[in-house]
Amino acid sequence: MDFLKPETVLDLQNIRDELVRMEDTIIFNFIERAQFFTNGSIYEKDQFEIPQFHGSFLDWMLLNIEKTHSQARRYESPDQVPFFPNEILEPLLPSINYPKILASFADEVNINDLIKENYIEHIIPMVSARDGEQPENLGSCVTCDIDNLQALSRRIHFGKFVAEAKFINDREKYTQMILNKDIAGIEAAITNSAVEEKILQRLIEKGRAYGTDPTLRWSHEDGDNVPSKVKVEHLAKIYKDWVIPLTKKVEVDYLLRRLEDE
């Protein structure tokens, strides 16, 4: 997939291959986060005194990382969506003249606030070692959280490319549903239950492979019962309950506005 070549980006098979690769990143990020407690203090507003800033320690770290990354032109790339779009800075590196791939309003389709809310409320308890605070690990913990949030955001907002590819491949059908504001019809059209089930099964297999020490499997009398760093059923649930539904929301939000560019 090459963002300088739109035909490679809007190929559904290339998109699927990219989504599969993202699974590896997300699983390994969860494994890193699993060594820490929930550390709820880093998500609480004004829990720490930060000069000229009102918000959580996570938000402060994420904001400043995005400012730095924006100066390295991270958010010029069509597949990157900032959590603080109004705060990012101009790149210090020369801009890249990416060809038009998505609709002109694509940057406005941004559900990062919803992703962060679900991550803190639902996903953190599932991928943490246990509930509680580790004052000595707050910085390391929030760094893992940022890696997780950025990876989840990229994966979920890739729904814009899925939506564009599907629209181009069946313009007439989607145009009629968009004109009729047929949200249920759009949701049905973008849903492939068989593919979703394959994703969940693949996550379980990857979780078993990546989440356990292979030397323990070989030496343990019952290799299948070696404890995993992240519970595989949690990986499947995270995708089933949040990643896949939020990706569909991005697709629907994008498609409902797609005729603005026609």
SULURWO-V631989 format. One line per field, one symbol per residue. ss: DSSP state (@ for helix, = for strand, . for the rest). phi: phi as a letter, one per 40 degrees, with the letter a starting at -180 (. if undefined). burial: 1 if it has 16 or more other ideal C-beta (glycine too) atoms within 10 Angstrom, else 0. A space follows every 10 residues. Layout:
ss=???
phi=???
burial=???
This chain:
ss=.....@@@@. .@@@@@@@@@ @@@@@@@@@@ @@@......@ @@@....... ......@@@@ @@@@@@@@@@ @..@@@.... .......... .......... .....@@@.. .@@@@@@@@@ @@@@@@@... ....@@@@@@ @@@@@@@@@@ @@@@@@@.@@ @@@@@@@@@. @@@@@@@@@. ..@@@@@@@@ ..@@@@@@@@ @@@@@@@@@@ ...@@@@@@. ..@@@..... .@@@@@@@@@ @@@@@@@@@@ @@@@@@.@@@ @.
phi=.bccbdcccc cccccccccc ccdccccccc cccccbccfc ccbccfcbcb dfabiccdcc ccdccccccc ccgdcccccb bccbccbcbc cccdcbcccc bbcccdccca bccccccccc cbcdccbcca chbbdcbccc ccccccdccc ccccccccdc ccccccccca dcccdccccc fccccccccc cbcccccccc cccccccccc cbcccccccc cbdcbccccb ccccdccdcc cbcccccccc ccdcccbdcc cc
burial=0010010011 0001100110 0110111111 1111011110 1110000000 0000011111 1110110011 0011100111 1110000100 1000000000 1110010011 1100110111 0011011100 0001001100 1101111111 1111111111 1111111000 0001001100 0000010011 0000000011 0010011001 1100000000 0000010111 1101111110 0111011111 1111110100 00
